[in-house]
């Protein structure tokens, strides 16, 4: 009989062991992902193949309490960064696209020749970053941001393609 079972009983000991095992497994899944400043929603649902429990309430094109059946950043087989990179490269191949990582933020810059055609930031909903958005506004460069951990915002493939196309003037 272990110390926990002596103190709490064998049922409580088993529950504690199961809890620690679950936490350990979750930590292993998140080892190679960019930090998310402790946002549990982004960390728990990123890269999972199953939809979260369905909740009641309205849903829209790429938002709502229930995960849409369409491919989105949470049911994609890789990281959210890989998801956006794949969409951008496969749907906007006429642009040269460069990617830069700044802390927890990923920045994609679309070039048409030598001209910057669009800047896209993948941000945490907790970010306080506004520098690139301000710079783009001053230089009249189209700008988008997609939040990778905003509860109920799924960033479906169709949504990302349509929104990015519109920003590029397509």
SESELO-703917 format. One record per residue (C-alpha): residue number from 1; residue in three letters; x, y, z. Coordinates in nm, 3 decimals, decimal comma, m for minus. Example, Ala and Ser with C-alpha at 12.3 -4.5 7.8 and 13.67 -1.06 7.14 Angstrom:
2
R:1:ala:1,230:m0,450:0,780
R:2:ser:1,367:m0,106:0,714
//
This chain:
170
R:1:unk:0,000:0,000:0,000
R:2:unk:0,145:0,338:m0,105
R:3:unk:0,164:0,653:0,101
R:4:unk:m0,128:0,815:m0,085
R:5:unk:m0,353:0,516:m0,028
R:6:unk:m0,264:0,522:0,342
R:7:unk:m0,350:0,891:0,361
R:8:unk:m0,642:0,912:0,119
R:9:unk:m0,751:0,556:0,046
R:10:unk:m0,682:0,337:m0,258
R:11:unk:m0,953:0,497:m0,476
R:12:unk:m0,804:0,846:m0,428
R:13:unk:m0,456:0,709:m0,497
R:14:unk:m0,573:0,562:m0,830
R:15:unk:m0,744:0,891:m0,927
R:16:unk:m0,426:1,086:m0,848
R:17:unk:m0,212:0,846:m1,054
R:18:unk:m0,454:0,875:m1,349
R:19:unk:m0,447:1,256:m1,322
R:20:unk:m0,067:1,268:m1,323
R:21:unk:m0,050:1,023:m1,615
R:22:unk:m0,293:1,242:m1,815
R:23:unk:m0,092:1,556:m1,739
R:24:unk:0,230:1,382:m1,840
R:25:unk:0,079:1,266:m2,171
R:26:unk:m0,051:1,618:m2,246
R:27:unk:0,291:1,768:m2,169
R:28:unk:0,458:1,523:m2,410
R:29:unk:0,212:1,618:m2,687
R:30:unk:0,293:1,988:m2,638
R:31:unk:0,674:1,956:m2,618
R:32:unk:0,754:2,081:m2,970
R:33:unk:0,486:2,349:m3,002
R:34:unk:0,550:2,722:m2,968
R:35:unk:0,469:2,860:m2,625
R:36:unk:0,116:2,984:m2,578
R:37:unk:0,158:3,196:m2,266
R:38:unk:m0,044:2,945:m2,066
R:39:unk:m0,362:2,958:m2,272
R:40:unk:m0,518:2,619:m2,208
R:41:unk:m0,763:2,633:m2,498
R:42:unk:m0,497:2,669:m2,764
R:43:unk:m0,275:2,406:m2,606
R:44:unk:m0,550:2,151:m2,548
R:45:unk:m0,709:2,161:m2,892
R:46:unk:m0,412:2,224:m3,117
R:47:unk:m0,323:1,923:m3,330
R:48:unk:m0,601:1,701:m3,198
R:49:unk:m0,796:1,482:m3,434
R:50:unk:m1,118:1,487:m3,233
R:51:unk:m1,367:1,769:m3,204
R:52:unk:m1,425:1,915:m2,858
R:53:unk:m1,753:1,831:m2,692
R:54:unk:m2,035:1,990:m2,884
R:55:unk:m2,189:2,288:m2,712
R:56:unk:m2,518:2,452:m2,782
R:57:unk:m2,534:2,792:m2,943
R:58:unk:m2,515:2,955:m3,283
R:59:unk:m2,232:2,887:m3,524
R:60:unk:m2,115:3,076:m3,828
R:61:unk:m1,885:3,038:m4,126
R:62:unk:m1,575:2,960:m3,918
R:63:unk:m1,681:3,023:m3,561
R:64:unk:m1,906:2,877:m3,295
R:65:unk:m1,900:2,633:m3,006
R:66:unk:m1,892:2,317:m3,222
R:67:unk:m1,594:2,229:m3,441
R:68:unk:m1,699:2,235:m3,808
R:69:unk:m1,656:1,919:m4,015
R:70:unk:m1,438:2,115:m4,261
R:71:unk:m1,061:2,103:m4,226
R:72:unk:m0,943:2,361:m3,975
R:73:unk:m0,636:2,436:m3,769
R:74:unk:m0,746:2,205:m3,487
R:75:unk:m0,817:1,889:m3,689
R:76:unk:m0,524:1,936:m3,927
R:77:unk:m0,253:1,669:m3,897
R:78:unk:0,025:1,913:m3,802
R:79:unk:0,082:2,230:m3,605
R:80:unk:m0,125:2,542:m3,667
R:81:unk:0,182:2,700:m3,827
R:82:unk:0,211:2,407:m4,070
R:83:unk:m0,162:2,438:m4,140
R:84:unk:m0,141:2,804:m4,242
R:85:unk:0,186:2,752:m4,433
R:86:unk:0,030:2,469:m4,635
R:87:unk:m0,279:2,675:m4,719
R:88:unk:m0,074:2,978:m4,820
R:89:unk:0,177:2,783:m5,030
R:90:unk:m0,081:2,568:m5,209
R:91:unk:m0,340:2,841:m5,275
R:92:unk:m0,119:3,145:m5,330
R:93:unk:0,175:2,993:m5,516
R:94:unk:0,206:3,298:m5,743
R:95:unk:0,348:3,485:m5,440
R:96:unk:0,686:3,439:m5,275
R:97:unk:0,601:3,379:m4,911
R:98:unk:0,852:3,428:m4,632
R:99:unk:0,795:3,315:m4,275
R:100:unk:0,952:3,463:m3,960
R:101:unk:0,902:3,356:m3,599
R:102:unk:0,905:3,630:m3,332
R:103:unk:0,845:3,467:m2,995
R:104:unk:0,498:3,313:m3,007
R:105:unk:0,403:3,512:m3,318
R:106:unk:0,453:3,384:m3,672
R:107:unk:0,465:3,637:m3,955
R:108:unk:0,405:3,548:m4,319
R:109:unk:0,500:3,809:m4,579
R:110:unk:0,361:3,768:m4,932
R:111:unk:0,568:3,923:m5,211
R:112:unk:0,466:3,999:m5,567
R:113:unk:0,803:4,057:m5,730
R:114:unk:0,985:4,289:m5,488
R:115:unk:0,663:4,447:m5,357
R:116:unk:0,511:4,338:m5,025
R:117:unk:0,158:4,230:m5,117
R:118:unk:0,037:4,120:m4,771
R:119:unk:0,155:4,060:m4,416
R:120:unk:m0,018:3,796:m4,203
R:121:unk:0,041:3,746:m3,832
R:122:unk:m0,054:3,431:m3,642
R:123:unk:m0,106:3,557:m3,288
R:124:unk:m0,216:3,450:m2,945
R:125:unk:m0,543:3,612:m2,842
R:126:unk:m0,350:3,749:m2,542
R:127:unk:m0,103:3,943:m2,754
R:128:unk:m0,036:4,311:m2,720
R:129:unk:0,142:4,332:m3,057
R:130:unk:0,034:4,613:m3,285
R:131:unk:0,362:4,727:m3,443
R:132:unk:0,337:4,537:m3,770
R:133:unk:m0,029:4,628:m3,812
R:134:unk:0,056:4,997:m3,757
R:135:unk:0,353:4,979:m3,995
R:136:unk:0,136:4,816:m4,266
R:137:unk:m0,130:5,086:m4,226
R:138:unk:0,132:5,361:m4,260
R:139:unk:0,278:5,198:m4,575
R:140:unk:m0,061:5,102:m4,722
R:141:unk:0,025:4,729:m4,713
R:142:unk:m0,266:4,486:m4,666
R:143:unk:m0,255:4,319:m4,325
R:144:unk:m0,431:4,024:m4,162
R:145:unk:m0,410:3,853:m3,829
R:146:unk:m0,534:3,508:m3,738
R:147:unk:m0,556:3,405:m3,374
R:148:unk:m0,437:3,049:m3,316
R:149:unk:m0,596:3,007:m2,974
R:150:unk:m0,923:3,197:m2,971
R:151:unk:m1,199:2,973:m2,838
R:152:unk:m1,461:2,900:m3,102
R:153:unk:m1,261:3,053:m3,388
R:154:unk:m1,171:2,752:m3,602
R:155:unk:m0,990:2,913:m3,898
R:156:unk:m1,146:2,671:m4,144
R:157:unk:m0,959:2,622:m4,469
R:158:unk:m1,228:2,796:m4,676
R:159:unk:m1,231:3,093:m4,434
R:160:unk:m0,853:3,135:m4,447
R:161:unk:m0,845:3,108:m4,827
R:162:unk:m1,133:3,354:m4,878
R:163:unk:m1,009:3,608:m4,627
R:164:unk:m0,652:3,595:m4,754
R:165:unk:m0,770:3,617:m5,118
R:166:unk:m0,975:3,925:m5,036
R:167:unk:m0,678:4,092:m4,862
R:168:unk:m0,467:4,023:m5,172
R:169:unk:m0,733:4,184:m5,391
R:170:unk:m0,825:3,860:m5,565
//
